[in-house]
Amino acid sequence: KVIDKEDLNLFLMTDYIDQAFEFISCILKEKCLDNPALHI
């Protein structure tokens, strides 16, 4: 299957939501020091 622009946008949006969720969880659990990659 050829990846079209719509598929790409959906993938990017999903990836962004995953990252945002990880970042929020990081803040709530105060584990940012354990995962420096989540720092902004």
Biopython code that builds the backbone (N, CA, C, O; Angstrom):
import numpy as np
from Bio.PDB.StructureBuilder import StructureBuilder

atoms = [
    (1, "LYS", "N", (0.850, -1.210, 0.000)),
    (1, "LYS", "CA", (0.000, 0.000, 0.000)),
    (1, "LYS", "C", (0.877, 1.249, 0.000)),
    (1, "LYS", "O", (1.816, 1.376, 0.786)),
    (2, "VAL", "N", (0.549, 2.146, -0.887)),
    (2, "VAL", "CA", (1.291, 3.404, -0.945)),
    (2, "VAL", "C", (0.784, 4.328, 0.152)),
    (2, "VAL", "O", (-0.423, 4.480, 0.344)),
    (3, "ILE", "N", (1.713, 4.941, 0.866)),
    (3, "ILE", "CA", (1.330, 5.871, 1.928)),
    (3, "ILE", "C", (0.994, 7.221, 1.312)),
    (3, "ILE", "O", (1.845, 7.857, 0.691)),
    (4, "ASP", "N", (-0.247, 7.654, 1.487)),
    (4, "ASP", "CA", (-0.628, 8.956, 0.947)),
    (4, "ASP", "C", (-0.560, 10.000, 2.052)),
    (4, "ASP", "O", (-0.242, 9.696, 3.202)),
    (5, "LYS", "N", (-0.866, 11.230, 1.680)),
    (5, "LYS", "CA", (-0.729, 12.333, 2.632)),
    (5, "LYS", "C", (-1.648, 12.162, 3.832)),
    (5, "LYS", "O", (-1.283, 12.522, 4.951)),
    (6, "GLU", "N", (-2.824, 11.622, 3.609)),
    (6, "GLU", "CA", (-3.779, 11.450, 4.706)),
    (6, "GLU", "C", (-3.243, 10.455, 5.734)),
    (6, "GLU", "O", (-3.349, 10.669, 6.942)),
    (7, "ASP", "N", (-2.662, 9.358, 5.227)),
    (7, "ASP", "CA", (-2.088, 8.363, 6.131)),
    (7, "ASP", "C", (-0.953, 8.976, 6.934)),
    (7, "ASP", "O", (-0.818, 8.721, 8.131)),
    (8, "LEU", "N", (-0.138, 9.788, 6.267)),
    (8, "LEU", "CA", (0.998, 10.415, 6.931)),
    (8, "LEU", "C", (0.527, 11.359, 8.025)),
    (8, "LEU", "O", (1.080, 11.366, 9.124)),
    (9, "ASN", "N", (-0.496, 12.159, 7.725)),
    (9, "ASN", "CA", (-1.030, 13.093, 8.719)),
    (9, "ASN", "C", (-1.579, 12.344, 9.929)),
    (9, "ASN", "O", (-1.383, 12.761, 11.070)),
    (10, "LEU", "N", (-2.264, 11.239, 9.668)),
    (10, "LEU", "CA", (-2.832, 10.437, 10.750)),
    (10, "LEU", "C", (-1.713, 9.878, 11.624)),
    (10, "LEU", "O", (-1.814, 9.868, 12.851)),
    (11, "PHE", "N", (-0.645, 9.413, 10.975)),
    (11, "PHE", "CA", (0.495, 8.867, 11.715)),
    (11, "PHE", "C", (1.143, 9.947, 12.578)),
    (11, "PHE", "O", (1.449, 9.710, 13.746)),
    (12, "LEU", "N", (1.349, 11.121, 12.011)),
    (12, "LEU", "CA", (1.988, 12.212, 12.744)),
    (12, "LEU", "C", (1.136, 12.642, 13.929)),
    (12, "LEU", "O", (1.661, 12.911, 15.010)),
    (13, "MET", "N", (-0.175, 12.708, 13.732)),
    (13, "MET", "CA", (-1.076, 13.117, 14.800)),
    (13, "MET", "C", (-1.045, 12.086, 15.929)),
    (13, "MET", "O", (-1.001, 12.443, 17.106)),
    (14, "THR", "N", (-1.067, 10.804, 15.557)),
    (14, "THR", "CA", (-1.030, 9.738, 16.550)),
    (14, "THR", "C", (0.269, 9.798, 17.333)),
    (14, "THR", "O", (0.276, 9.645, 18.555)),
    (15, "ASP", "N", (1.377, 10.022, 16.621)),
    (15, "ASP", "CA", (2.685, 10.094, 17.260)),
    (15, "ASP", "C", (2.731, 11.272, 18.222)),
    (15, "ASP", "O", (3.277, 11.164, 19.320)),
    (16, "TYR", "N", (2.158, 12.391, 17.808)),
    (16, "TYR", "CA", (2.157, 13.585, 18.656)),
    (16, "TYR", "C", (1.361, 13.342, 19.934)),
    (16, "TYR", "O", (1.779, 13.735, 21.023)),
    (17, "ILE", "N", (0.209, 12.690, 19.788)),
    (17, "ILE", "CA", (-0.640, 12.400, 20.950)),
    (17, "ILE", "C", (0.101, 11.479, 21.921)),
    (17, "ILE", "O", (0.035, 11.664, 23.136)),
    (18, "ASP", "N", (0.806, 10.488, 21.372)),
    (18, "ASP", "CA", (1.569, 9.574, 22.225)),
    (18, "ASP", "C", (2.636, 10.335, 23.002)),
    (18, "ASP", "O", (2.820, 10.108, 24.198)),
    (19, "GLN", "N", (3.341, 11.239, 22.320)),
    (19, "GLN", "CA", (4.399, 12.009, 22.975)),
    (19, "GLN", "C", (3.823, 12.932, 24.037)),
    (19, "GLN", "O", (4.385, 13.072, 25.123)),
    (20, "ALA", "N", (2.705, 13.558, 23.717)),
    (20, "ALA", "CA", (2.077, 14.476, 24.667)),
    (20, "ALA", "C", (1.629, 13.708, 25.913)),
    (20, "ALA", "O", (1.795, 14.179, 27.038)),
    (21, "PHE", "N", (1.060, 12.524, 25.698)),
    (21, "PHE", "CA", (0.600, 11.708, 26.821)),
    (21, "PHE", "C", (1.775, 11.299, 27.704)),
    (21, "PHE", "O", (1.678, 11.326, 28.931)),
    (22, "GLU", "N", (2.897, 10.918, 27.064)),
    (22, "GLU", "CA", (4.084, 10.529, 27.821)),
    (22, "GLU", "C", (4.601, 11.703, 28.632)),
    (22, "GLU", "O", (5.009, 11.545, 29.783)),
    (23, "PHE", "N", (4.581, 12.883, 28.024)),
    (23, "PHE", "CA", (5.090, 14.070, 28.708)),
    (23, "PHE", "C", (4.226, 14.422, 29.911)),
    (23, "PHE", "O", (4.743, 14.758, 30.977)),
    (24, "ILE", "N", (2.902, 14.345, 29.738)),
    (24, "ILE", "CA", (1.980, 14.641, 30.838)),
    (24, "ILE", "C", (2.163, 13.614, 31.960)),
    (24, "ILE", "O", (2.188, 13.970, 33.138)),
    (25, "SER", "N", (2.290, 12.344, 31.584)),
    (25, "SER", "CA", (2.499, 11.301, 32.587)),
    (25, "SER", "C", (3.803, 11.551, 33.325)),
    (25, "SER", "O", (3.899, 11.346, 34.535)),
    (26, "CYS", "N", (4.809, 11.998, 32.574)),
    (26, "CYS", "CA", (6.118, 12.296, 33.146)),
    (26, "CYS", "C", (5.992, 13.374, 34.208)),
    (26, "CYS", "O", (6.575, 13.258, 35.286)),
    (27, "ILE", "N", (5.241, 14.414, 33.913)),
    (27, "ILE", "CA", (5.054, 15.515, 34.865)),
    (27, "ILE", "C", (4.290, 15.028, 36.096)),
    (27, "ILE", "O", (4.661, 15.326, 37.231)),
    (28, "LEU", "N", (3.224, 14.278, 35.853)),
    (28, "LEU", "CA", (2.391, 13.816, 36.960)),
    (28, "LEU", "C", (3.152, 12.875, 37.890)),
    (28, "LEU", "O", (2.976, 12.905, 39.108)),
    (29, "LYS", "N", (3.996, 12.044, 37.298)),
    (29, "LYS", "CA", (4.722, 11.059, 38.105)),
    (29, "LYS", "C", (6.089, 11.575, 38.543)),
    (29, "LYS", "O", (6.802, 10.907, 39.293)),
    (30, "GLU", "N", (6.447, 12.762, 38.073)),
    (30, "GLU", "CA", (7.737, 13.359, 38.413)),
    (30, "GLU", "C", (8.896, 12.427, 38.096)),
    (30, "GLU", "O", (9.805, 12.230, 38.903)),
    (31, "LYS", "N", (8.836, 11.856, 36.887)),
    (31, "LYS", "CA", (9.912, 10.950, 36.485)),
    (31, "LYS", "C", (10.724, 11.541, 35.338)),
    (31, "LYS", "O", (11.378, 10.808, 34.596)),
    (32, "CYS", "N", (10.685, 12.854, 35.193)),
    (32, "CYS", "CA", (11.410, 13.490, 34.098)),
    (32, "CYS", "C", (12.912, 13.228, 34.202)),
    (32, "CYS", "O", (13.600, 13.107, 33.189)),
    (33, "LEU", "N", (13.404, 13.143, 35.415)),
    (33, "LEU", "CA", (14.832, 12.907, 35.596)),
    (33, "LEU", "C", (15.226, 11.521, 35.101)),
    (33, "LEU", "O", (16.375, 11.291, 34.726)),
    (34, "ASP", "N", (14.258, 10.595, 35.104)),
    (34, "ASP", "CA", (14.539, 9.245, 34.631)),
    (34, "ASP", "C", (14.526, 9.174, 33.110)),
    (34, "ASP", "O", (15.088, 8.249, 32.522)),
    (35, "ASN", "N", (13.885, 10.150, 32.475)),
    (35, "ASN", "CA", (13.777, 10.142, 31.018)),
    (35, "ASN", "C", (14.004, 11.546, 30.473)),
    (35, "ASN", "O", (13.044, 12.254, 30.170)),
    (36, "PRO", "N", (15.268, 11.958, 30.343)),
    (36, "PRO", "CA", (15.627, 13.309, 29.897)),
    (36, "PRO", "C", (15.049, 13.648, 28.523)),
    (36, "PRO", "O", (14.881, 14.823, 28.199)),
    (37, "ALA", "N", (14.744, 12.632, 27.711)),
    (37, "ALA", "CA", (14.233, 12.869, 26.364)),
    (37, "ALA", "C", (12.871, 13.545, 26.395)),
    (37, "ALA", "O", (12.454, 14.148, 25.405)),
    (38, "LEU", "N", (12.170, 13.449, 27.534)),
    (38, "LEU", "CA", (10.838, 14.036, 27.624)),
    (38, "LEU", "C", (10.875, 15.507, 28.023)),
    (38, "LEU", "O", (9.845, 16.180, 28.042)),
    (39, "HIS", "N", (12.073, 15.999, 28.344)),
    (39, "HIS", "CA", (12.180, 17.418, 28.693)),
    (39, "HIS", "C", (11.940, 18.283, 27.469)),
    (39, "HIS", "O", (12.352, 17.914, 26.369)),
    (40, "ILE", "N", (11.287, 19.421, 27.633)),
    (40, "ILE", "CA", (11.079, 20.346, 26.525)),
    (40, "ILE", "C", (12.190, 21.386, 26.547)),
    (40, "ILE", "O", (12.220, 22.276, 25.696)),
]
sb = StructureBuilder()
sb.init_structure("model")
sb.init_model(0)
sb.init_chain("A")
sb.init_seg("    ")
for serial, (resi, resn, name, xyz) in enumerate(atoms, 1):
    if name == "N":
        sb.init_residue(resn, " ", resi, " ")
    sb.init_atom(name, np.array(xyz, "f"), 0.0, 1.0, " ", f" {name:<3s}", serial, name[0])
structure = sb.get_structure()
